[in-house]
Amino acid sequence: MNCRVGLDWIGCVVQVVGALFFTIGFGTRYWATSDSSVNAGLFTTCDGSYCYDTHVFYHGKSEKGAIMGAAVLQIFTLCGLYLVLLLMLLYMCGLFNERSVSRGAAFTAFATALFGFISVIMFGSAMTSLQYSLNWSCAFVIIGLIVDIAAGICIYIGGQQWEEAQKVQRKRELFPPIKSSRLDPRLEQRIQAANQKGSNKSSGKLFNPKASPQLGRKFRF
């Protein structure tokens, strides 16, 4: 199975980087921090040396619904990121003639980033109302989403470039260029000299009255 290198291949590498950033931020519990040394994550919140499930720690608070909703959206976002990566790998290593694969990967990347940013906004607004400040885990997730958008743009443009290149290649196969056959210059000079000599002889035979006196008397005025 042959893999090729192009802008879409760069998009695949960029997507790996974005998925790595997002996974680190997704799995750590430093999404938000309070002044009282509480570190809140999507699924685990630690107060000092004691850690609790996030839905248990925020039980009874109105912000719990937004926090849990953000966690659910982040799960779908994580699945979407790796789905985009899978589509890119399939496209790059054998399915690059399928236009729908590259476009599907690009639009999946854009939709994934949209859901991810919505969940970040939900989580950030809930933590702001609880007087928490966002921390580096949330920053890693945001970086991963931005990189995911860049990867989607690369795979989309790269797929378009590959499609145009294939059109040009098919056109060349249907209408191959005509190769001009050129003779040896010395041979061309000999042919021209022979033609010129033959034309001189034929003109002399037809119009030289000395060579044919009868013909000369016939055309005398």
Secondary structure, 3 states (H helix, E strand, C coil): CCCCCCHHHHHHHHHHHHHHHHHHHHHCCCCEECCCCEEECCCEEEECCEEEEHHHHCCCCCCHHHHHHHHHHHHHHHHHHHHHHHHHHHHHCCCCCCHHHHHHHHHHHHHHHHHHHHHHHHHHHHHHHCCCEECHHHHHHHHHHHHHHHHHHHHHHHHHHHHHHHHHHHHHHHCCCCCCCCCCHHHHHHHHHHHHHHHHHHHHHHHCCCCCHHHHHHCCC
